[in-house]
Amino acid sequence: MMMENIEPAKLMEKLERGELTNSLLIDVREPAEWEYYHMEEAELMPMNTIPDRLEELPKDRPLYIVCAHGVRSMHVCYYLKQHGFEQVVNVEGGMAALAQLTGFQYD
């Protein structure tokens, strides 16, 4: 199964250019991680809640999945693909990499 990935800098460019208005940025970390640092554009949906919330996710829009370092998000992307979601993109390096771009020391 092919996995689409996006580099954090490319994601930030798309956000700044307003290219993700029809997309969802889903943060699959835990609430404590979210409180520590998150992106305003993201929606919190912890990894363990995804199976129960599949019907909330649109299949006709791109879903950008982010976690702390890119591992959980990759698993969620594979899970979503297995459940009929075609437009899923894993954010490489996760929040740690995104935070670094903004000058925030994540770890």
Backbone as numpy.savetxt, mean C-alpha at the origin, in Angstrom:
# Nx Ny Nz CAx CAy CAz Cx Cy Cz
2.54 -16.10 -10.72 1.69 -14.91 -10.72 2.58 -13.66 -10.72
2.40 -12.83 -11.72 3.21 -11.62 -11.83 2.80 -10.59 -10.78
3.81 -10.03 -10.14 3.55 -9.01 -9.13 4.07 -7.68 -9.65
3.20 -6.68 -9.63 3.64 -5.34 -10.02 4.15 -4.62 -8.78
5.30 -3.98 -8.92 5.89 -3.23 -7.82 6.09 -1.79 -8.26
6.13 -0.90 -7.27 6.44 0.50 -7.57 7.47 0.97 -6.55
8.44 1.72 -7.04 9.46 2.29 -6.16 8.83 3.46 -5.41
9.22 3.66 -4.14 8.65 4.75 -3.34 8.73 6.12 -4.01
9.84 6.43 -4.64 9.99 7.75 -5.29 8.97 7.91 -6.41
8.72 6.83 -7.14 7.75 6.86 -8.25 6.33 7.06 -7.70
6.03 6.39 -6.58 4.72 6.56 -5.94 4.54 8.02 -5.51
5.56 8.59 -4.89 5.49 9.98 -4.44 5.27 10.93 -5.63
5.96 10.65 -6.74 5.78 11.47 -7.96 4.34 11.41 -8.42
3.78 10.19 -8.46 2.39 10.03 -8.91 1.43 10.77 -7.97
1.69 10.70 -6.67 0.84 11.42 -5.70 0.91 12.92 -5.94
2.14 13.43 -6.10 2.34 14.86 -6.29 1.70 15.36 -7.57
1.69 14.52 -8.60 1.10 14.90 -9.89 -0.40 14.65 -9.93
-0.96 14.11 -8.85 -2.39 13.86 -8.80 -2.83 12.69 -9.65
-1.91 11.76 -9.93 -2.22 10.63 -10.80 -2.89 9.47 -10.07
-3.04 9.57 -8.76 -3.62 8.45 -8.01 -5.02 8.74 -7.49
-5.69 9.74 -8.07 -7.01 10.10 -7.58 -8.02 8.98 -7.76
-7.81 8.11 -8.73 -8.73 6.99 -8.96 -8.20 5.70 -8.32
-7.17 5.82 -7.51 -6.55 4.65 -6.89 -6.76 4.68 -5.39
-6.50 3.55 -4.75 -6.52 3.49 -3.30 -5.13 3.11 -2.81
-4.65 3.81 -1.79 -3.40 3.48 -1.14 -3.79 2.83 0.19
-3.51 1.54 0.31 -3.93 0.79 1.48 -2.72 0.42 2.33
-2.75 0.85 3.57 -1.68 0.59 4.54 -2.10 -0.64 5.35
-1.34 -1.73 5.23 -1.72 -2.98 5.88 -0.98 -3.22 7.21
-0.38 -2.15 7.74 0.30 -2.28 9.03 -0.72 -2.26 10.17
-0.23 -2.44 11.38 -1.08 -2.43 12.58 -1.34 -0.99 13.03
-2.42 -0.76 13.80 -2.76 0.60 14.24 -1.62 1.33 14.96
-0.83 0.65 15.78 0.28 1.31 16.47 1.33 1.81 15.48
1.56 1.04 14.42 2.51 1.46 13.39 1.96 2.68 12.65
0.66 2.67 12.39 -0.03 3.78 11.73 0.11 5.05 12.55
-0.11 4.93 13.87 0.00 6.09 14.76 1.40 6.68 14.72
2.40 5.82 14.63 3.80 6.26 14.61 4.10 7.10 13.37
3.64 6.62 12.21 3.89 7.35 10.96 2.96 6.80 9.89
2.29 7.68 9.16 1.49 7.24 8.03 1.36 8.37 7.02
0.85 8.01 5.86 0.60 8.99 4.81 -0.87 9.37 4.86
-1.15 10.64 4.75 -2.54 11.13 4.79 -3.40 10.49 3.71
-2.79 10.17 2.57 -3.54 9.63 1.44 -3.94 8.17 1.64
-3.32 7.53 2.62 -3.53 6.09 2.82 -4.74 5.79 3.69
-5.26 4.58 3.50 -6.34 4.08 4.34 -5.79 2.88 5.12
-6.00 2.88 6.42 -5.51 1.78 7.25 -6.44 0.57 7.12
-5.84 -0.57 6.79 -6.56 -1.83 6.70 -5.57 -2.93 7.09
-5.38 -3.17 8.40 -4.38 -4.15 8.84 -4.48 -5.48 8.10
-3.33 -6.07 7.82 -3.24 -7.29 7.03 -4.24 -8.36 7.47
-4.37 -8.57 8.78 -5.24 -9.65 9.26 -6.73 -9.35 9.06
-7.07 -8.11 8.66 -8.48 -7.77 8.43 -8.86 -7.89 6.95
-7.89 -8.03 6.09 -8.15 -8.06 4.64 -9.16 -9.14 4.23
-9.01 -10.39 4.69 -9.98 -11.41 4.25 -11.43 -11.05 4.55
-11.68 -10.40 5.68 -13.05 -10.02 6.05 -13.52 -8.74 5.37
-12.61 -8.04 4.72 -12.98 -6.74 4.14 -12.85 -6.69 2.62
-12.71 -7.86 1.99 -12.54 -7.90 0.53 -13.66 -7.16 -0.21
-14.90 -7.27 0.28 -16.02 -6.64 -0.41 -15.95 -5.11 -0.35
-15.13 -4.58 0.55 -14.97 -3.12 0.63 -14.03 -2.59 -0.45
-13.24 -3.49 -1.03 -12.22 -3.07 -1.99 -12.75 -3.12 -3.42
-12.53 -2.03 -4.17 -12.99 -2.01 -5.56 -12.07 -2.84 -6.47
-12.68 -3.61 -7.34 -11.88 -4.40 -8.30 -11.59 -3.61 -9.57
-12.21 -2.45 -9.71 -12.06 -1.67 -10.94 -11.12 -0.48 -10.78
-10.40 -0.44 -9.66 -9.45 0.66 -9.42 -8.11 0.08 -8.98
-7.01 0.76 -9.31 -5.70 0.30 -8.84 -5.60 0.39 -7.31
-5.04 -0.65 -6.71 -4.82 -0.69 -5.27 -3.32 -0.73 -5.02
-2.81 0.29 -4.35 -1.40 0.35 -3.98 -1.32 -0.11 -2.53
-0.55 -1.18 -2.29 -0.50 -1.78 -0.96 0.86 -1.47 -0.33
0.82 -0.95 0.90 2.05 -0.56 1.59 2.04 -1.12 3.02
3.24 -1.50 3.49 3.40 -1.92 4.89 4.66 -1.24 5.41
5.32 -1.82 6.38 6.51 -1.18 6.94 7.72 -1.27 6.00
7.98 -2.48 5.48 9.18 -2.68 4.66 8.92 -3.37 3.32
7.67 -3.71 3.01 7.35 -4.30 1.72 7.09 -5.80 1.73
7.18 -6.45 2.89 6.97 -7.89 2.94 5.49 -8.23 3.12
4.86 -7.66 4.13 3.43 -7.92 4.33 2.62 -7.46 3.13
2.99 -6.31 2.58 2.25 -5.80 1.42 2.35 -6.77 0.24
3.51 -7.39 0.07 3.68 -8.36 -1.02 2.73 -9.54 -0.81
2.64 -10.03 0.43 1.72 -11.14 0.72 0.27 -10.74 0.46
-0.09 -9.51 0.85 -1.45 -9.04 0.62 -1.72 -8.92 -0.88
-0.75 -8.45 -1.64 -0.91 -8.35 -3.10 -1.20 -9.73 -3.71
-0.42 -10.72 -3.30 -0.65 -12.08 -3.81 -2.04 -12.57 -3.42
-2.45 -12.32 -2.20 -3.76 -12.73 -1.71 -4.87 -12.08 -2.53
-4.73 -10.77 -2.77 -5.74 -10.05 -3.55 -5.81 -10.58 -4.98
-4.64 -10.85 -5.56 -4.59 -11.40 -6.93 -5.35 -12.73 -6.97
-5.15 -13.57 -5.96 -5.83 -14.86 -5.90 -7.34 -14.71 -5.77
-7.78 -13.55 -5.30 -9.21 -13.30 -5.12 -9.79 -12.36 -6.18
-9.15 -12.34 -7.33 -9.72 -11.65 -8.48 -9.40 -10.19 -8.65
-8.51 -9.65 -7.83 -8.10 -8.25 -7.99 -6.91 -8.22 -8.94
-7.07 -7.50 -10.04 -6.02 -7.50 -11.06 -5.08 -6.31 -10.94
-5.59 -5.18 -10.44 -4.79 -3.96 -10.39 -4.22 -3.73 -8.99
-3.29 -4.60 -8.58 -2.65 -4.45 -7.27 -1.17 -4.18 -7.46
-0.66 -3.23 -6.69 0.73 -2.81 -6.81 1.37 -2.79 -5.42
2.50 -3.46 -5.30 3.23 -3.49 -4.04 4.20 -2.30 -3.98
4.17 -1.57 -2.87 5.09 -0.45 -2.69 6.39 -1.00 -2.10
7.43 -1.02 -2.92 8.72 -1.57 -2.52 9.32 -0.79 -1.35
9.83 -1.51 -0.36 10.49 -0.85 0.76 9.54 -0.28 1.79
8.25 -0.24 1.46 7.22 0.18 2.39 7.36 1.58 2.98
6.74 1.76 4.13 6.73 3.06 4.80 8.12 3.53 5.18
9.00 2.59 5.50 10.37 2.98 5.86 11.01 3.74 4.70
10.83 3.23 3.49 11.40 3.88 2.30 10.69 5.18 1.98
9.36 5.20 2.12 8.61 6.43 1.86 8.98 7.52 2.87
9.10 7.12 4.13 9.45 8.08 5.18 10.83 8.69 4.93
11.74 7.85 4.48 13.11 8.32 4.20 13.10 9.43 3.14
12.21 9.32 2.17 12.10 10.34 1.12 11.65 11.68 1.69
10.90 11.66 2.78 10.41 12.90 3.38 11.31 13.37 4.51
12.39 12.63 4.77 13.31 13.02 5.82 12.94 12.51 7.21
11.94 11.62 7.29 11.52 11.06 8.57 12.30 9.79 8.83
12.90 9.69 10.02 13.67 8.49 10.39 12.69 7.46 10.93
12.36 6.48 10.10 11.30 5.52 10.44 11.73 4.50 11.48
12.90 3.91 11.30 13.33 2.83 12.20 14.21 3.33 13.33
